[in-house]
Amino acid sequence: MEKSWLTVSFHLLTILSSIQLPRSHASSDYSRQPPRRLIFTPHHRSDSDPQQVHISLVGRDRMKVSWITDDKSARSIVEYGKMPGKYEASATGEHTSYNYFFYSSGKIHHVEIGPLEAGTVYYYRCGGSGQEFYFKTPPSSFPIEFAVVGDLGQTEWTASTLTHVNRTNYDVLLLPGDLSYADSHQPLWDCFGRLVEPYASHRPWMVTEGNHEIEIFPIIYPDGFKAFNSRWPMPFQESGSTSNLYYSFEVAGCHVIMLGSYAEFDEKSAQYKWLKGDLGKVDRRRTPWLIVLIHAPWYNTNLAHKGEGESMRKAMEKLLYEARVDVVFAGHVHAYERFTRVYKNKADECGPIHVTIGDGGNREGLALTFEKPTSASLSVYREPSFGHGRLRILNQTHAFWSWHRNNDSDCILADSLWLQSLSVSRQCTQFQQDQASLPLVSVNLNDEL
């Protein structure tokens, strides 16, 4: 059944992705490339062998291992250890499956393993058989590096992006929504899982939902996110959230909040109340860096998806501002754009830097048209190209952000910025009553490039 569904889905989306969009007339020494073909990633293993293996962080010292088998009798067990082929420990977990019209998923396994040592390579095997995988746990303290990429999809550009990301020694990948672009064609979720397995099985991927994960069908599937929640469960319970669509986690001195652009977010909503409570628990002495991910950007000068994040911004921006969030990453718009520190549509050195990075390689192509810049523009750098970002946090006070443009086999550094954490800014923390006891360090925000 999967092969027949997949054949129809693949040919349909290949036709859609071949439609050429007009190229930008903006002056540049780089020629924007058109969308590329979808990649079909077949399943060549046995029914009992694990496929679509990926990992995610759970708490401070555990990892969730997820995979799928066609064999419904396969065990939900992970064996692991620090030497290849020598497994010192094992853990059993849970499994699930789902139906979507005529599609029936395989057996979806989720197993938490740990406690694990920080900065250590572990070798593991899923289900008691099949190939051996390995991963490296993140460090317990700085420095730490995040790879950041949104709107990934599964095209030749996606493969290029993942290849470039894999050349760096990053610790955690952050994905602000739009994973597979299956859009209800469920076998494409399987293709996506197989495509990203070589990367997502070696480093933890922390994701939040985008509009392409919704997959609502009136009356029959009114709630949506069935495939996303079944295949990519994140550690939402650990942060007190009641939904896989928004949660937070901590790693190596960073508190990372993944917000749900497609869950209710007004002041009466569960997400708003959870966010307010989560921010209230943040201790900037222990986690001096505060990072937020959303899907629909709150600030955007691209004509694509203009204003779609505005209602969420109005509802939640004050919470982020008062908490002194350092940076907000968004996707949705298929281009790269970086803003200055901003709050309520004005430059504010105590507001977060907003970065749109929905340029992972999706089948819909690039969003080529931006508004004409003005002298008062909050947008510092913008470019409609595929690529990925890297956030290397060096210590409690400084981090280096860089955006790398895809150019076939090359990866070109196109934009970069030194950041200073707002947790050490005397000016930005002096009226935060709940953090009055923070040890303050004098810094000059003008040093940000």
C-alpha positions as CSV (number, residue, x, y, z in Angstrom):
1,M,0.0,0.0,0.0
2,E,2.8,2.4,0.9
3,K,4.5,2.0,-2.5
4,S,1.3,2.8,-4.5
5,W,0.5,5.8,-2.4
6,L,4.1,6.9,-2.6
7,T,4.3,6.6,-6.4
8,V,1.2,8.9,-6.9
9,S,2.4,11.4,-4.3
10,F,5.9,11.5,-5.7
11,H,4.8,12.2,-9.3
12,L,2.3,14.8,-8.2
13,L,4.7,16.7,-6.1
14,T,7.5,16.4,-8.7
15,I,5.2,18.2,-11.2
16,L,4.4,20.9,-8.6
17,S,8.1,21.4,-7.7
18,S,9.0,21.8,-11.4
19,I,7.0,25.0,-11.8
20,Q,9.5,27.8,-12.2
21,L,9.0,31.0,-10.3
22,P,10.2,34.4,-11.7
23,R,13.7,35.3,-10.5
24,S,14.5,38.3,-8.4
25,H,15.6,41.4,-10.1
26,A,17.6,42.6,-7.1
27,S,21.2,43.3,-7.8
28,S,23.5,40.5,-6.5
29,D,26.6,38.7,-7.5
30,Y,24.9,35.4,-6.7
31,S,22.4,33.9,-9.1
32,R,19.3,32.5,-7.3
33,Q,18.7,28.9,-8.2
34,P,15.3,27.4,-9.0
35,P,13.6,24.6,-7.0
36,R,15.0,21.2,-7.5
37,R,13.5,17.7,-7.8
38,L,12.0,15.8,-5.0
39,I,14.1,12.9,-3.6
40,F,12.5,9.5,-3.4
41,T,14.2,7.6,-0.5
42,P,13.1,3.9,-0.7
43,H,13.1,1.3,2.0
44,H,15.7,-1.5,1.3
45,R,15.9,-3.1,4.7
46,S,13.9,-6.1,6.0
47,D,10.5,-5.6,7.7
48,S,12.0,-6.2,11.1
49,D,15.0,-3.9,10.7
50,P,14.7,-0.3,12.1
51,Q,14.3,2.6,9.6
52,Q,13.8,6.3,10.0
53,V,15.9,6.4,13.1
54,H,16.2,9.7,14.9
55,I,17.0,11.0,18.4
56,S,15.9,13.8,20.6
57,L,16.9,15.2,24.0
58,V,14.9,14.3,27.1
59,G,15.9,16.1,30.3
60,R,19.5,16.6,31.2
61,D,21.0,13.2,30.6
62,R,18.6,11.1,28.5
63,M,17.9,10.6,24.9
64,K,14.8,9.4,23.1
65,V,15.4,7.0,20.2
66,S,12.6,6.8,17.7
67,W,12.3,4.4,14.7
68,I,9.7,2.5,12.6
69,T,9.5,-1.1,11.6
70,D,7.1,-2.8,9.1
71,D,7.1,-5.8,11.3
72,K,4.4,-5.2,13.9
73,S,5.9,-7.8,16.3
74,A,9.3,-6.1,16.5
75,R,10.4,-5.1,20.0
76,S,10.7,-1.6,21.3
77,I,14.1,-2.0,22.8
78,V,17.4,-0.1,22.5
79,E,20.8,-1.6,23.5
80,Y,23.6,0.9,23.9
81,G,27.2,1.3,25.1
82,K,30.4,3.3,24.7
83,M,32.1,0.7,22.5
84,P,31.0,-0.6,19.0
85,G,29.1,-3.8,19.3
86,K,29.4,-3.9,23.2
87,Y,26.1,-2.9,24.7
88,E,26.4,-2.3,28.5
89,A,22.8,-1.3,29.0
90,S,19.3,-1.6,27.4
91,A,16.0,0.0,27.8
92,T,12.5,-0.8,26.6
93,G,9.9,1.8,25.6
94,E,6.6,2.3,24.0
95,H,5.1,2.0,20.5
96,T,2.3,3.4,18.5
97,S,0.8,3.5,15.0
98,Y,-1.8,5.4,13.2
99,N,-4.2,5.3,10.2
100,Y,-4.8,8.2,7.8
101,F,-7.5,7.3,5.3
102,F,-6.2,4.2,3.4
103,Y,-2.7,4.6,4.8
104,S,-1.5,2.6,7.8
105,S,1.8,3.4,9.4
106,G,4.4,0.9,10.5
107,K,5.1,0.3,14.2
108,I,6.5,3.5,15.6
109,H,8.9,2.9,18.5
110,H,10.0,5.4,21.1
111,V,12.5,4.4,23.7
112,E,14.3,6.7,26.3
113,I,17.8,5.7,27.3
114,G,20.0,7.0,30.0
115,P,21.4,8.4,32.2
116,L,24.1,9.3,29.7
117,E,27.4,11.1,30.1
118,A,27.8,14.5,28.5
119,G,30.1,14.9,25.4
120,T,30.3,11.2,24.9
121,V,29.8,8.9,21.9
122,Y,27.4,6.1,22.3
123,Y,26.7,3.1,20.0
124,Y,23.3,1.7,19.9
125,R,21.0,-0.9,18.2
126,C,17.2,-0.7,17.9
127,G,14.9,-3.6,18.2
128,G,17.6,-6.1,19.0
129,S,18.7,-6.5,15.4
130,G,19.8,-4.6,12.3
131,Q,22.6,-2.1,11.9
132,E,24.4,-0.3,14.6
133,F,24.1,3.5,15.0
134,Y,25.9,6.0,17.1
135,F,25.4,9.5,18.5
136,K,27.3,12.0,20.5
137,T,25.6,13.6,23.5
138,P,25.9,17.4,23.9
139,P,28.4,19.0,26.3
140,S,27.3,19.8,29.8
141,S,28.8,23.4,29.6
142,F,29.9,25.9,27.0
143,P,30.9,26.0,24.2
144,I,27.9,24.4,22.4
145,E,26.9,24.7,18.8
146,F,23.4,24.6,17.3
147,A,22.6,24.0,13.7
148,V,19.5,25.9,12.7
149,V,17.4,25.1,9.6
150,G,13.8,25.5,8.8
151,D,11.3,24.4,6.1
152,L,13.5,21.4,5.2
153,G,11.4,19.3,2.8
154,Q,13.0,16.5,0.8
155,T,14.4,17.9,-2.4
156,E,17.9,18.0,-3.9
157,W,18.4,21.3,-2.2
158,T,17.4,19.6,1.1
159,A,20.2,17.0,0.5
160,S,22.6,19.8,-0.2
161,T,21.7,21.6,3.0
162,L,22.0,18.5,5.1
163,T,25.4,17.7,3.6
164,H,26.7,21.1,4.5
165,V,25.3,20.9,8.0
166,N,26.9,17.5,8.5
167,R,30.3,18.9,7.8
168,T,30.2,20.9,11.0
169,N,30.7,19.5,14.5
170,Y,27.4,20.7,15.8
171,D,25.8,19.4,18.9
172,V,22.0,19.9,18.5
173,L,19.9,20.7,15.4
174,L,16.9,23.1,15.8
175,L,14.1,23.0,13.3
176,P,11.4,25.7,13.5
177,G,8.7,23.8,11.6
178,D,7.9,22.3,8.2
179,L,9.7,19.0,8.2
180,S,8.6,16.6,5.4
181,Y,6.1,18.6,3.3
182,A,4.1,15.5,3.1
183,D,0.9,17.5,3.2
184,S,-1.3,14.5,4.0
185,H,0.5,12.2,1.6
186,Q,1.6,10.0,4.4
187,P,4.2,7.8,2.6
188,L,6.2,11.0,2.1
189,W,6.6,11.1,5.9
190,D,8.4,7.7,5.5
191,C,10.5,9.0,2.7
192,F,11.5,12.0,4.9
193,G,12.4,9.8,7.8
194,R,14.7,7.7,5.6
195,L,16.3,10.8,4.1
196,V,17.2,12.4,7.4
197,E,18.1,9.2,9.2
198,P,21.9,9.5,8.5
199,Y,21.9,12.8,10.3
200,A,19.1,12.7,12.8
201,S,20.3,9.3,14.2
202,H,23.7,10.9,15.1
203,R,22.8,14.2,16.6
204,P,19.6,15.2,18.5
205,W,17.0,17.0,16.4
206,M,14.6,19.3,18.3
207,V,11.7,20.4,16.2
208,T,8.4,22.3,16.4
209,E,5.5,22.2,14.1
210,G,4.8,24.3,10.9
211,N,1.8,24.7,8.8
212,H,2.7,21.7,6.6
213,E,2.4,19.4,9.7
214,I,-1.2,20.4,10.3
215,E,-2.9,17.8,8.0
216,I,-6.4,18.6,9.1
217,F,-9.4,17.0,7.2
218,P,-12.8,18.3,8.4
219,I,-14.9,15.9,10.5
220,I,-12.5,12.9,9.9
221,Y,-9.3,14.4,11.2
222,P,-10.3,17.7,12.8
223,D,-7.4,18.1,15.2
224,G,-4.5,17.7,12.9
225,F,-0.8,16.9,13.6
226,K,-1.5,13.1,13.7
227,A,1.6,12.1,11.8
228,F,3.8,14.8,13.5
229,N,2.8,13.8,17.0
230,S,3.1,10.1,16.3
231,R,6.5,10.3,14.6
232,W,8.3,13.2,16.2
233,P,7.3,13.4,19.9
234,M,9.3,16.0,21.8
235,P,9.9,16.1,25.6
236,F,6.9,18.4,26.3
237,Q,5.9,16.7,29.6
238,E,9.3,17.5,31.1
239,S,8.7,21.2,30.8
240,G,5.1,21.1,32.1
241,S,3.5,21.4,28.7
242,T,0.4,19.4,27.9
243,S,1.0,19.5,24.1
244,N,3.7,18.3,21.7
245,L,3.2,21.6,19.8
246,Y,5.1,23.7,22.4
247,Y,7.7,22.9,25.0
248,S,11.1,23.9,26.3
249,F,14.4,22.1,27.2
250,E,17.7,23.0,28.6
251,V,21.2,22.1,27.4
252,A,24.6,23.4,28.3
253,G,23.6,26.7,29.8
254,C,20.8,27.4,27.3
255,H,17.1,27.5,27.8
256,V,15.4,26.8,24.5
257,I,11.6,27.4,24.0
258,M,9.8,25.9,21.1
259,L,6.5,27.7,20.6
260,G,3.5,26.5,18.5
261,S,2.4,28.9,15.8
262,Y,-0.6,26.7,15.2
263,A,-1.8,26.1,18.7
264,E,-3.9,28.7,20.6
265,F,-1.7,31.5,21.9
266,D,-4.0,34.3,23.3
267,E,-3.8,35.3,26.9
268,K,-6.5,32.7,27.9
269,S,-4.8,29.8,26.1
270,A,-3.0,26.9,27.6
271,Q,0.1,27.8,25.6
272,Y,0.2,31.4,26.9
273,K,-0.2,30.3,30.5
274,W,2.5,27.6,30.0
275,L,4.9,30.1,28.4
276,K,4.4,32.6,31.2
277,G,5.1,29.9,33.8
278,D,8.1,28.5,31.9
279,L,9.7,31.9,31.6
280,G,9.2,32.5,35.2
281,K,11.2,29.4,36.1
282,V,14.2,30.4,34.0
283,D,17.3,31.0,36.1
284,R,19.7,33.1,34.0
285,R,22.6,32.4,36.3
286,R,22.3,28.7,35.4
287,T,21.0,29.2,31.8
288,P,22.3,32.7,30.7
289,W,21.1,32.1,27.1
290,L,17.4,32.2,26.3
291,I,16.4,31.1,22.8
292,V,13.0,30.9,21.2
293,L,11.7,29.1,18.0
294,I,8.5,29.8,16.2
295,H,7.3,28.9,12.7
296,A,5.5,32.0,11.4
297,P,7.9,35.0,11.8
298,W,6.8,38.0,13.9
299,Y,9.0,40.3,11.8
300,N,9.2,39.9,8.1
301,T,9.8,42.3,5.1
302,N,9.3,39.5,2.6
303,L,6.0,39.7,0.7
304,A,5.4,36.0,1.3
305,H,3.3,35.3,4.4
306,K,3.2,38.9,5.3
307,G,1.6,39.6,8.6
308,E,0.8,35.9,9.4
309,G,2.7,36.0,12.7
310,E,1.3,39.4,13.8
311,S,-1.5,38.2,16.1
312,M,0.9,35.9,17.9
313,R,3.4,38.7,18.2
314,K,0.8,41.0,19.8
315,A,-0.2,38.2,22.2
316,M,3.3,37.0,23.3
317,E,6.0,39.5,22.5
318,K,5.8,41.3,25.8
319,L,6.5,38.0,27.7
320,L,9.6,37.4,25.6
321,Y,10.7,41.0,26.0
322,E,10.4,41.1,29.7
323,A,12.2,37.8,30.0
324,R,15.1,39.3,27.9
325,V,15.0,36.6,25.2
326,D,18.3,36.7,23.3
327,V,17.2,35.5,19.8
328,V,14.0,34.3,18.1
329,F,14.3,31.9,15.1
330,A,11.4,31.5,12.7
331,G,10.7,29.6,9.4
332,H,7.7,29.7,7.1
333,V,9.2,32.4,4.7
334,H,11.5,30.6,2.2
335,A,14.4,33.0,2.5
336,Y,16.9,34.3,5.0
337,E,16.4,37.5,7.0
338,R,18.0,39.0,10.1
339,F,16.6,41.9,12.1
340,T,18.3,44.1,14.7
341,R,17.2,43.8,18.3
342,V,13.5,44.8,18.2
343,Y,10.4,45.2,20.3
344,K,7.0,46.5,19.2
345,N,8.3,47.3,15.7
346,K,11.0,49.6,17.0
347,A,14.7,49.0,17.5
348,D,15.3,48.2,21.1
349,E,18.6,47.0,22.5
350,C,16.8,45.0,25.2
351,G,14.7,43.1,22.6
352,P,15.6,39.8,20.9
353,I,17.2,39.5,17.5
354,H,14.7,37.9,15.1
355,V,16.0,35.6,12.4
356,T,14.0,34.0,9.6
357,I,15.6,30.9,8.3
358,G,12.9,29.0,6.3
359,D,15.4,28.2,3.6
360,G,16.2,24.5,4.2
361,G,15.3,23.3,0.7
362,N,11.6,22.9,0.4
363,R,9.8,21.9,-2.8
364,E,8.0,25.3,-3.1
365,G,11.1,27.2,-3.9
366,L,12.3,30.6,-2.6
367,A,10.4,33.6,-1.6
368,L,12.1,36.1,-3.9
369,T,10.4,39.4,-3.3
370,F,11.2,41.7,-0.4
371,E,9.8,45.2,0.4
372,K,12.0,48.1,-0.6
373,P,14.3,49.0,2.2
374,T,14.0,52.3,4.1
375,S,16.4,54.3,6.2
376,A,14.4,53.2,9.3
377,S,14.4,49.5,8.3
378,L,14.8,47.1,11.2
379,S,15.9,44.4,8.7
380,V,19.7,44.2,8.7
381,Y,20.4,41.4,6.2
382,R,18.0,39.5,3.8
383,E,18.6,37.1,1.0
384,P,16.4,34.6,-0.9
385,S,18.7,31.7,-1.0
386,F,18.7,28.2,0.4
387,G,21.1,27.6,3.3
388,H,21.4,26.9,7.1
389,G,22.6,28.7,10.2
390,R,25.0,28.0,13.0
391,L,24.8,29.4,16.5
392,R,28.0,28.8,18.5
393,I,27.7,29.8,22.1
394,L,31.2,30.3,23.4
395,N,30.5,31.2,27.0
396,Q,27.9,32.9,29.3
397,T,28.3,36.3,27.6
398,H,29.2,35.8,23.9
399,A,27.9,33.8,20.9
400,F,28.6,33.8,17.2
401,W,25.8,33.5,14.6
402,S,26.5,32.7,11.0
403,W,24.3,32.0,8.0
404,H,25.7,29.8,5.2
405,R,24.3,29.9,1.7
406,N,24.0,26.8,-0.4
407,N,25.8,26.9,-3.7
408,D,25.8,23.4,-5.1
409,S,28.8,21.6,-3.6
410,D,30.0,24.7,-1.7
411,C,28.7,26.3,1.5
412,I,29.3,30.1,1.5
413,L,29.4,32.2,4.7
414,A,27.1,35.1,3.8
415,D,26.0,36.7,7.1
416,S,27.5,36.7,10.6
417,L,27.0,38.4,13.9
418,W,28.6,38.5,17.4
419,L,25.9,38.4,20.1
420,Q,26.0,39.3,23.7
421,S,23.6,37.7,26.1
422,L,21.0,40.1,27.6
423,S,21.4,38.3,30.9
424,V,24.7,40.2,31.5
425,S,23.5,43.6,30.3
426,R,23.1,46.0,33.3
427,Q,20.8,48.2,31.4
428,C,18.5,45.4,30.3
429,T,18.3,43.6,33.7
430,Q,18.1,46.5,36.2
431,F,14.3,46.5,36.3
432,Q,13.8,42.8,36.3
433,Q,12.6,42.3,39.8
434,D,12.6,38.6,39.7
435,Q,16.3,38.5,38.8
436,A,17.6,41.4,40.9
437,S,20.2,39.1,42.5
438,L,21.9,38.2,39.2
439,P,25.7,38.9,39.1
440,L,25.9,41.7,36.5
441,V,28.7,42.2,34.0
442,S,29.1,45.4,32.2
443,V,29.1,45.0,28.4
444,N,28.9,47.3,25.4
445,L,26.0,46.3,23.1
446,N,27.5,48.5,20.4
447,D,30.1,45.7,20.0
448,E,27.5,43.6,18.1
449,L,28.4,43.7,14.5
